[in-house]
Amino acid sequence: MLCPGPPFVAPSRACDTPPFHSCQGSARVAASQLPSTSQTTTESSPGGQRFSCSPTLVNHAVTTGACLSLLPLPLSSPLFLLCTVHFWPLLTMRDPIPAPAPIVELTKPLAEKLSLSTLPNHAHEILIGFLWYHFILYYLSPTLSRAICPNIYNSFNKRTRLNWDIHWVSMIQALLINSAALYVIFTDAQRKEMDWKGRLWGYTPASGMVQGFAAGYFLWDLQISSQYIALSGVSALLHAVGALAVTCIGFRPFGNYYGLSFVLYELSTPFLNIHWFCDKLNLTGSKFQLFNGIGLLISFFACRLVWGTYQSILIYSDIYTALTTASSSPMRSLLDDSKCEGNVSGVGIRGPASCEVGELPMWLVTIYLIGNTSLSLLNFYWFSQMIKAVRKRFVPQQEAKANGYAKKSQ
């Protein structure tokens, strides 16, 4: 049985790299996620941790090793290029930013206390995101704004200038997180194979990376919304609290699969920021703002209301399945001991967690449902406000023109 070793190292007998999270391979999957016809092998690592390997993914891993063994050939070799292109998604479905050992050790106590077993693997990305967004707010945006549009930026009062910089943070974050989420969604083979158990408790390093940067942004958003609540408003603060709570729950891991789906809410954010920038750049009521406003309404409706509601229904359905599946306890999923030993979420900072991994406590369900439902209701509220804003800017002008034409005709 072969599994991929550390990144860009040909696989060896493995599934024996302890813990498997550290090698960040994607060939280890939850036993509960494997088809019933699959023959899986459960092995123990030197550290005593046990997990199962999927034959399909193992075959990919072996072929990946073969690709890597071709490295002595010229990079232009047709065989090497064909092999690399075909298996590139597998090679890249790892977290490309290794977790520094000091940060892992530093966050283990907190992660164990909060039962967030994958948090140490991505705490560095939360920190990077948090500091990066502060860098944009306090240095990058002011510097570029003074260089590109000095007259307009310098004419702003302190409140508007801060709001301008915050919108640039939001803009850059949306572009980055959407790109990362879409890439993982379309290329992570293991994610596509997940059943309802995998969608609730599954974890892949690449999705954890996206989740980490999203958590870093929501942590930044929580601080800014609290610090400048008079500017952001209570709704923005509630959004930051709910988004951070739902995102952090994913580090149990729980709902990590859906976390990437909900990240796509941000596809409407660039349109929203452009709409705001138009007002500050004296483009209010322009055709550009009108077309952008149409794009904003369409993207917001499609991504947050339609797609978001659809994904909420799916996760509510999976939670209902987990709670009602016949078992000794209504709070547990149908995971027997052997499957729990191989569950991807069972190997974390505390090692294998038996069927405790499959538990679905009511407090977790309550927090997740309240957070997710609150965000959905906020989206519907904001959409109604957007419609009012667009009508306020463009409908009166059209009515005024119509009235003027009527007076002339009289």
ZIMOBEL-V791373 format. One record per pair of residues at least 24 apart in sequence whose C-alpha atoms are under 10 Angstrom apart, sorted by the first residue. I is the first residue (numbers start at 1). J is the second residue. D is the distance in whole Angstrom. If there is no record, write none. Layout:
# ZIMOBEL-V791373
((I/J/D) (I/J/D))
This chain:
# ZIMOBEL-V791373
((1/40/9) (1/41/7) (1/42/10) (1/43/9) (1/53/8) (1/54/10) (1/55/8) (1/58/7) (1/59/9) (1/62/9) (2/27/9) (2/53/8) (2/55/9) (2/57/10) (2/58/6) (2/59/8) (2/60/10) (2/61/7) (2/62/7) (2/65/10) (3/27/6) (3/28/8) (3/53/8) (3/54/9) (3/55/10) (3/57/8) (3/58/6) (3/59/9) (3/60/9) (3/61/6) (3/62/7) (3/64/10) (3/65/9) (4/28/9) (4/57/10) (4/58/8) (4/60/9) (4/61/6) (4/62/8) (4/64/8) (4/65/8) (4/90/10) (4/91/9) (5/61/9) (5/65/9) (6/94/10) (7/91/8) (7/92/9) (7/93/10) (7/94/8) (7/95/10) (7/96/9) (7/98/10) (8/64/9) (8/65/9) (8/68/7) (8/91/8) (8/92/10) (9/64/10) (9/65/8) (9/68/7) (9/69/9) (10/61/9) (10/62/8) (10/63/10) (10/64/7) (10/65/4) (10/66/8) (10/67/9) (10/68/6) (10/69/7) (11/58/10) (11/61/7) (11/62/7) (11/63/9) (11/64/8) (11/65/6) (11/66/9) (11/68/9) (12/61/10) (12/62/9) (12/65/9) (14/43/9) (14/44/10) (14/45/8) (14/53/10) (15/41/10) (15/42/9) (15/43/7) (15/44/8) (15/45/7) (15/49/10) (15/50/9) (15/51/8) (15/52/8) (15/53/8) (15/58/10) (16/43/8) (16/44/7) (16/45/4) (16/46/7) (16/47/9) (16/48/10) (16/49/9) (16/50/9) (16/51/10) (17/44/10) (17/45/6) (17/46/8) (17/47/9) (17/49/10) (18/44/9) (18/45/6) (18/46/7) (18/47/6) (18/48/8) (18/49/7) (18/50/10) (18/347/10) (18/351/10) (19/45/8) (19/46/9) (19/47/7) (19/48/9) (19/49/7) (19/50/9) (19/347/7) (19/348/8) (19/349/9) (19/351/8) (20/45/9) (20/49/9) (20/50/10) (20/51/9) (20/344/9) (20/347/8) (20/348/9) (21/94/10) (21/118/9) (21/121/8) (21/203/10) (21/204/9) (21/205/8) (21/344/9) (21/347/8) (21/348/8) (21/349/10) (22/98/9) (22/99/8) (22/121/8) (22/205/10) (22/348/10) (23/94/9) (23/95/10) (23/98/9) (23/205/10) (24/93/9) (24/94/6) (24/95/7) (24/96/9) (24/98/9) (24/121/10) (24/204/8) (24/205/6) (24/206/9) (25/61/9) (25/90/9) (25/91/9) (25/92/10) (25/93/8) (25/94/6) (25/95/9) (25/204/9) (25/205/8) (25/206/10) (26/53/10) (26/57/8) (26/58/9) (26/61/9) (26/90/7) (26/91/9) (26/92/9) (26/93/7) (26/94/7) (26/188/9) (26/189/9) (26/190/7) (26/191/10) (26/203/10) (26/204/7) (26/205/8) (26/206/9) (27/52/9) (27/53/6) (27/54/7) (27/55/9) (27/56/9) (27/57/5) (27/58/6) (27/59/9) (27/60/8) (27/61/7) (27/90/9) (27/93/10) (27/189/10) (27/190/8) (27/204/10) (28/52/6) (28/53/5) (28/54/7) (28/55/10) (28/57/8) (28/58/8) (28/190/9) (28/204/9) (28/342/9) (28/343/9) (28/344/7) (29/53/6) (29/54/7) (29/57/9) (29/190/8) (29/191/10) (29/193/10) (29/194/9) (29/198/9) (29/202/8) (29/203/9) (29/204/9) (29/342/8) (29/343/7) (29/344/6) (29/345/9) (30/54/9) (30/194/9) (30/197/9) (30/198/7) (30/201/9) (30/202/7) (30/203/9) (30/339/7) (30/340/8) (30/341/9) (30/342/6) (30/343/4) (30/344/5) (30/345/8) (30/346/9) (31/198/10) (31/335/9) (31/338/8) (31/339/5) (31/340/8) (31/341/8) (31/342/5) (31/343/6) (31/344/8) (32/194/9) (32/195/8) (32/196/10) (32/197/7) (32/198/8) (32/202/10) (32/334/9) (32/335/7) (32/336/9) (32/338/9) (32/339/6) (32/340/8) (32/341/10) (32/342/8) (32/343/7) (32/344/9) (33/190/10) (33/193/8) (33/194/6) (33/195/6) (33/196/8) (33/197/7) (33/198/6) (33/199/9) (33/202/9) (33/339/9) (33/342/10) (33/343/8) (33/344/9) (34/193/8) (34/194/8) (34/195/9) (34/198/10) (34/339/10) (35/193/9) (35/195/10) (41/342/10) (42/338/9) (42/339/10) (42/341/9) (42/342/7) (43/342/9) (44/342/10) (47/351/9) (48/351/8) (48/352/9) (49/341/8) (49/342/9) (49/346/9) (49/347/7) (49/348/10) (49/350/10) (49/351/6) (49/352/6) (49/353/10) (50/338/10) (50/340/10) (50/341/6) (50/342/6) (50/343/9) (50/344/10) (50/346/9) (50/347/8) (50/351/9) (50/352/7) (51/338/9) (51/339/9) (51/340/9) (51/341/6) (51/342/4) (51/343/7) (51/344/7) (51/346/9) (51/347/8) (51/352/9) (52/338/10) (52/339/9) (52/341/8) (52/342/5) (52/343/8) (52/344/9) (53/342/9) (54/190/10) (57/90/9) (57/189/9) (57/190/8) (60/87/8) (60/90/8) (60/91/10) (61/87/9) (61/90/8) (61/91/9) (63/87/8) (64/88/9) (64/90/8) (64/91/7) (65/91/10) (88/187/9) (89/183/9) (89/184/9) (89/186/9) (89/187/6) (89/188/7) (89/189/8) (90/187/8) (90/188/7) (90/189/7) (90/190/9) (92/184/9) (92/187/9) (92/188/9) (92/206/8) (93/183/10) (93/184/7) (93/187/8) (93/188/6) (93/189/8) (93/190/9) (93/204/8) (93/205/7) (93/206/6) (93/207/9) (94/184/10) (94/188/9) (94/204/8) (94/205/5) (94/206/5) (94/207/9) (94/208/9) (94/209/9) (95/121/9) (95/122/9) (95/204/9) (95/205/5) (95/206/5) (95/207/8) (95/208/8) (95/209/6) (95/210/9) (96/205/9) (96/206/8) (96/209/8) (97/121/10) (97/122/9) (97/124/9) (97/125/8) (97/206/10) (97/209/8) (98/122/9) (98/124/9) (98/125/9) (99/123/8) (99/124/6) (99/125/8) (100/124/7) (103/127/10) (104/349/9) (105/349/10) (108/348/10) (108/349/7) (108/350/9) (109/349/9) (111/251/9) (111/252/9) (111/348/10) (111/349/8) (111/350/10) (112/252/10) (112/348/9) (112/349/7) (112/350/7) (114/248/10) (114/249/9) (114/251/10) (114/252/8) (115/249/9) (115/251/8) (115/252/6) (115/253/9) (115/348/10) (115/349/9) (115/350/9) (116/248/8) (116/249/7) (116/250/8) (116/251/5) (116/252/4) (116/253/7) (116/254/9) (116/348/9) (116/349/9) (117/250/10) (117/251/6) (117/252/5) (117/253/7) (117/345/8) (117/346/9) (117/347/8) (117/348/5) (117/349/6) (117/350/7) (117/351/9) (118/203/9) (118/204/10) (118/205/9) (118/208/8) (118/250/9) (118/251/5) (118/252/6) (118/253/7) (118/345/8) (118/347/9) (118/348/6) (118/349/7) (119/208/9) (119/211/10) (119/212/8) (119/248/8) (119/249/10) (119/250/9) (119/251/5) (119/252/8) (119/253/9) (119/348/9) (119/349/9) (120/251/9) (120/348/9) (120/349/8) (121/205/8) (121/208/8) (121/209/9) (121/212/9) (121/251/9) (121/348/9) (121/349/9) (122/205/9) (122/208/7) (122/209/6) (122/210/9) (122/211/8) (122/212/5) (122/213/8) (122/215/10) (122/251/9) (123/209/9) (123/212/7) (123/213/9) (123/215/9) (123/216/9) (123/251/10) (124/209/10) (124/212/8) (124/213/9) (124/216/9) (125/208/9) (125/209/7) (125/210/9) (125/211/9) (125/212/5) (125/213/6) (125/214/9) (125/215/9) (125/216/7) (126/209/9) (126/210/10) (126/211/9) (126/212/5) (126/213/5) (126/214/8) (126/215/6) (126/216/4) (126/217/8) (126/218/9) (126/219/8) (126/220/10) (127/212/9) (127/213/8) (127/215/9) (127/216/6) (127/217/9) (127/219/9) (127/220/10) (128/212/9) (128/213/8) (128/216/7) (128/217/10) (129/173/9) (129/212/8) (129/213/5) (129/214/8) (129/215/8) (129/216/5) (129/217/6) (129/218/9) (129/219/9) (129/220/8) (130/213/8) (130/214/9) (130/215/8) (130/216/5) (130/217/6) (130/218/8) (130/219/7) (130/220/5) (130/221/9) (130/223/10) (131/216/8) (131/217/9) (131/220/8) (132/169/9) (132/173/10) (132/213/10) (132/216/9) (132/217/9) (132/220/10) (133/166/9) (133/168/10) (133/169/6) (133/170/9) (133/172/9) (133/173/8) (133/216/8) (133/217/7) (133/220/7) (133/221/9) (134/166/9) (134/169/8) (134/217/10) (134/220/8) (134/221/10) (134/224/10) (135/169/9) (136/165/8) (136/166/9) (136/168/8) (136/169/6) (136/170/10) (136/172/9) (136/173/10) (137/162/8) (137/163/10) (137/164/9) (137/165/5) (137/166/6) (137/167/9) (137/168/8) (137/169/6) (137/170/10) (138/162/9) (138/165/8) (138/166/9) (138/169/10) (139/165/9) (140/165/9) (140/168/9) (140/169/9) (141/165/6) (141/166/9) (141/167/9) (141/168/7) (141/169/8) (142/168/10) (149/281/9) (152/280/8) (152/281/7) (152/282/10) (153/280/9) (153/281/9) (156/280/9) (159/228/10) (159/231/8) (160/231/9) (160/280/9) (162/228/10) (162/231/9) (163/228/10) (163/231/8) (163/232/9) (163/276/10) (164/273/9) (164/276/9) (164/277/8) (164/280/9) (166/221/9) (166/224/9) (166/232/10) (166/273/10) (167/269/10) (167/270/9) (167/272/9) (167/273/6) (167/274/9) (167/276/8) (167/277/8) (168/270/10) (168/273/8) (168/274/10) (168/277/9) (169/217/9) (169/221/10) (169/273/10) (170/217/9) (170/221/9) (170/266/9) (170/269/7) (170/270/8) (170/272/10) (170/273/8) (171/266/9) (171/269/7) (171/270/5) (171/271/9) (171/272/9) (171/273/6) (171/274/9) (172/269/10) (172/270/8) (173/213/9) (173/214/9) (173/217/8) (173/266/9) (173/269/9) (173/270/9) (174/214/10) (174/217/10) (174/263/9) (174/264/9) (174/265/9) (174/266/5) (174/267/7) (174/268/9) (174/269/6) (174/270/7) (175/266/8) (175/267/8) (175/269/9) (175/270/7) (176/210/10) (176/213/9) (176/214/10) (176/266/10) (177/210/7) (177/211/9) (177/213/7) (177/214/7) (177/217/10) (177/260/9) (177/263/7) (177/264/8) (177/266/8) (177/267/9) (178/210/9) (178/260/9) (178/263/7) (178/264/6) (178/265/9) (178/266/7) (178/267/7) (179/210/10) (179/264/9) (179/267/10) (180/206/9) (180/207/9) (180/209/9) (180/210/6) (180/213/10) (180/260/9) (180/263/10) (181/206/9) (181/207/8) (181/209/9) (181/210/6) (181/211/9) (181/214/10) (181/259/9) (181/260/6) (181/261/8) (181/262/10) (181/263/7) (181/264/7) (182/260/8) (182/261/9) (182/263/9) (182/264/8) (183/207/10) (184/209/10) (184/210/8) (184/260/8) (185/257/9) (185/260/7) (185/261/8) (191/256/10) (191/257/7) (192/257/10) (194/257/9) (195/318/9) (196/257/10) (196/314/9) (196/315/9) (196/317/9) (196/318/6) (196/319/9) (196/321/8) (196/322/8) (197/254/10) (197/255/10) (197/318/8) (197/319/9) (197/321/9) (197/322/8) (197/333/8) (197/334/9) (197/335/9) (197/343/10) (197/358/8) (198/254/9) (198/255/9) (198/256/9) (198/257/8) (198/343/9) (198/344/9) (198/345/9) (199/254/8) (199/255/6) (199/256/7) (199/257/5) (199/258/7) (199/259/10) (199/314/10) (199/315/8) (199/318/8) (199/319/10) (200/250/9) (200/253/8) (200/254/5) (200/255/5) (200/256/7) (200/257/7) (200/258/8) (200/315/8) (200/318/7) (200/319/8) (200/322/9) (200/345/10) (200/358/9) (200/360/10) (201/250/9) (201/251/10) (201/252/8) (201/253/6) (201/254/5) (201/255/6) (201/256/7) (201/257/8) (201/343/8) (201/344/8) (201/345/6) (201/346/9) (201/357/8) (201/358/8) (201/359/10) (201/360/10) (202/250/10) (202/252/10) (202/253/7) (202/254/7) (202/255/8) (202/256/7) (202/257/7) (202/343/8) (202/344/6) (202/345/6) (202/346/10) (203/250/9) (203/251/9) (203/252/9) (203/253/6) (203/254/8) (203/255/9) (203/256/6) (203/257/7) (203/343/10) (203/344/6) (203/345/7) (204/253/10) (204/256/8) (204/257/9) (204/344/8) (204/345/10) (207/256/7) (207/257/8) (207/258/10) (207/259/8) (207/260/7) (208/250/8) (208/251/8) (208/253/9) (208/256/7) (208/257/9) (208/259/9) (208/260/9) (210/256/10) (210/259/9) (210/260/7) (210/263/9) (211/247/7) (211/248/8) (211/250/8) (211/251/8) (211/256/8) (211/257/10) (211/259/7) (211/260/7) (211/263/9) (212/247/8) (212/248/9) (212/250/10) (212/251/9) (214/243/9) (214/244/8) (214/247/7) (214/248/10) (214/259/9) (214/260/9) (214/263/8) (215/240/10) (215/243/8) (215/244/6) (215/245/9) (215/246/9) (215/247/6) (215/248/7) (215/250/10) (216/244/9) (216/247/10) (217/243/10) (217/244/9) (218/242/9) (218/243/7) (218/244/5) (218/245/9) (218/247/9) (218/248/10) (219/243/9) (219/244/6) (219/245/10) (220/244/10) (235/375/10) (235/378/8) (235/381/10) (235/382/10) (236/378/9) (238/371/9) (238/374/9) (238/375/9) (238/378/9) (239/371/9) (239/372/10) (239/374/8) (239/375/6) (239/376/10) (239/378/8) (239/379/10) (240/375/9) (241/371/8) (241/375/10) (242/367/9) (242/368/9) (242/370/8) (242/371/5) (242/372/7) (242/373/9) (242/374/7) (242/375/7) (243/371/7) (243/372/8) (243/374/9) (243/375/7) (244/371/9) (245/367/8) (245/368/8) (245/371/7) (245/372/9) (246/367/8) (246/368/6) (246/369/9) (246/370/9) (246/371/6) (246/372/7) (246/375/10) (247/368/9) (247/371/10) (249/364/8) (249/367/9) (249/368/8) (250/368/10) (251/345/9) (252/345/8) (252/346/10) (252/348/9) (252/357/9) (253/344/9) (253/345/6) (253/346/9) (253/348/10) (253/357/9) (254/345/9) (254/357/10) (254/358/10) (254/360/9) (254/364/9) (254/368/10) (255/315/8) (255/318/10) (255/319/10) (255/368/9) (257/315/10) (258/311/7) (258/312/9) (258/314/9) (258/315/7) (259/311/10) (261/303/10) (261/307/8) (261/308/8) (261/311/7) (261/312/10) (262/303/9) (262/304/8) (262/307/9) (262/308/6) (262/309/10) (262/311/8) (262/312/9) (262/372/9) (263/303/10) (263/304/10) (263/308/10) (264/303/7) (264/304/8) (264/307/9) (264/308/8) (265/299/9) (265/300/8) (265/301/10) (265/302/9) (265/303/5) (265/304/5) (265/305/9) (265/307/8) (265/308/7) (265/379/9) (266/299/9) (266/300/9) (266/303/8) (266/304/8) (267/296/9) (267/299/7) (267/300/8) (267/302/10) (267/303/7) (267/304/9) (268/295/8) (268/296/6) (268/297/8) (268/298/8) (268/299/5) (268/300/5) (268/301/9) (268/302/9) (268/303/7) (268/304/8) (269/296/8) (269/299/9) (269/300/8) (270/295/10) (270/296/8) (270/299/10) (271/295/7) (271/296/5) (271/297/9) (271/298/10) (271/299/8) (271/300/9) (272/296/6) (272/297/9) (272/299/10) (272/300/9) (272/386/9) (275/390/10) (284/393/8) (284/394/9) (285/390/9) (285/392/10) (285/393/6) (285/394/6) (285/395/10) (285/397/8) (286/393/10) (286/394/9) (287/394/10) (289/390/9) (289/393/10) (289/394/10) (290/390/8) (290/393/9) (290/394/8) (293/386/9) (293/387/9) (293/389/9) (293/390/7) (294/387/10) (294/390/9) (296/383/10) (296/386/9) (296/387/10) (297/383/8) (297/384/10) (297/386/7) (297/387/8) (297/390/9) (300/379/8) (300/380/10) (300/382/9) (300/383/7) (300/386/9) (301/379/9) (301/380/9) (301/383/7) (304/375/10) (304/376/8) (304/379/7) (304/380/8) (304/383/9) (305/376/7) (305/377/9) (305/379/7) (305/380/7) (305/383/9) (308/372/10) (308/375/10) (308/376/7) (308/379/9) (309/372/10) (309/373/9) (309/376/7) (309/377/10) (312/369/9) (312/372/8) (312/373/8) (312/376/9) (315/369/9) (316/365/9) (316/368/10) (316/369/8) (316/372/10) (319/360/8) (319/365/8) (319/369/10) (320/365/10) (322/358/9) (322/359/9) (322/360/7) (323/359/9) (323/360/7) (323/361/9) (323/362/9) (323/365/10) (329/359/9) (329/360/10) (330/359/9) (330/360/9) (330/361/9) (330/362/10) (331/358/9) (331/359/6) (331/360/5) (331/361/6) (331/362/7) (331/365/10) (332/356/8) (332/357/9) (332/358/6) (332/359/4) (332/360/6) (332/361/8) (333/357/9) (333/358/5) (333/359/6) (333/360/7) (334/358/8) (334/359/10) (335/359/9))
